[in-house]
């Protein structure tokens, strides 16, 4: 069964500037996540997914990525590496939500993996 895209992230050079730009452009409802410098974008209807807007981590250029729902993060990281990709972030818990991981495809594009807490 195909795996769905369930989340997106826009990592700009400045969190406040990036948040203001996208909320003004698309009328997105972006609220700061508690205890984090991360703006949560609320889904805007039944054909929409939520996302995040924030500042790219130190050492990273601004980027846009999507997260794909999978049942086993490590299995898909291993498969991505086997197919010529590179691990960017190992499986990392998101307390109370699930876990995520990231890889770069052979062209260097960053893709996220997500699994829900069981």
C-alpha positions in Angstrom: 0.0 0.0 0.0 1.4 3.5 -0.9 2.6 5.6 2.0 0.9 9.0 2.3 2.5 12.4 2.8 1.2 13.6 6.2 3.2 16.7 7.1 5.4 19.4 5.5 8.1 21.7 6.8 9.4 25.0 5.5 12.7 25.9 7.2 13.7 29.4 6.4 16.7 31.5 7.4 14.6 33.4 10.0 11.6 31.8 11.8 9.6 35.0 12.4 10.2 36.3 8.8 9.3 33.0 7.3 6.2 32.6 9.5 5.0 36.1 8.6 5.5 35.6 4.9 3.5 32.3 4.7 0.7 33.3 7.0 0.3 36.6 5.1 0.5 34.9 1.6 -1.8 32.0 2.2 -3.8 33.1 5.3 -2.4 30.1 7.1 -3.1 29.7 10.8 0.4 29.3 12.3 0.7 28.9 16.0 4.0 28.5 18.0 4.3 25.0 19.4 4.6 25.0 23.2 8.2 25.1 24.4 9.6 25.2 20.8 10.6 27.8 18.2 8.4 26.0 15.7 5.2 27.3 14.0 2.5 24.7 13.6 0.5 25.2 10.4 -3.1 24.0 10.9 -4.7 21.9 8.1 -7.2 24.0 6.1 -9.8 21.5 5.3 -10.4 17.9 4.5 -7.9 17.8 1.6 -5.2 19.5 3.5 -2.3 18.4 5.7 -0.6 20.3 8.5 2.9 21.4 8.6 5.6 23.5 10.3 7.5 26.7 9.7 10.7 27.5 11.5 14.3 28.5 11.2 16.7 26.0 9.5 19.0 24.4 12.0 22.6 25.8 12.2 24.7 24.4 9.4 21.6 23.8 7.1 20.5 26.0 4.2 16.8 26.9 4.1 14.7 23.9 2.8 11.2 22.5 2.2 10.5 18.9 2.9 7.6 16.5 3.2 7.0 13.7 5.7 5.8 10.3 4.7 3.9 8.0 7.1 5.6 4.6 7.5 5.2 1.8 10.0 9.0 1.3 10.7 11.3 4.3 10.5 14.6 2.2 10.5 13.3 -0.1 7.8 12.6 2.8 5.4 15.9 4.6 6.3 17.8 1.4 5.5 15.9 1.0 2.2 16.6 4.7 1.3 20.3 4.1 2.0 20.3 0.8 -0.1 18.8 2.8 -3.0 21.5 5.5 -2.9 20.2 7.9 -0.2 21.9 9.1 2.9 20.6 9.2 6.5 20.2 12.8 7.8 18.4 12.2 11.1 18.1 8.8 12.9 14.7 7.8 14.4 13.9 10.5 16.9 11.0 10.4 19.4 8.4 13.2 19.4 7.0 12.8 22.9 3.2 12.1 23.0 3.0 12.1 19.2 5.3 9.5 17.5 8.8 9.6 16.0 10.5 11.0 12.9 13.6 10.4 10.8 15.1 12.1 7.7 17.1 11.0 4.7 18.5 12.7 1.6 17.7 11.1 -1.7 20.4 10.6 -4.3 20.0 14.2 -5.5 20.4 15.5 -1.9 16.7 16.4 -1.4 15.6 15.9 2.2 12.6 13.8 2.9 11.1 13.0 6.3 9.6 9.8 7.7 7.0 9.8 10.4 5.3 7.1 12.5 2.6 7.6 15.1 3.0 6.6 18.7 1.6 3.2 19.4 
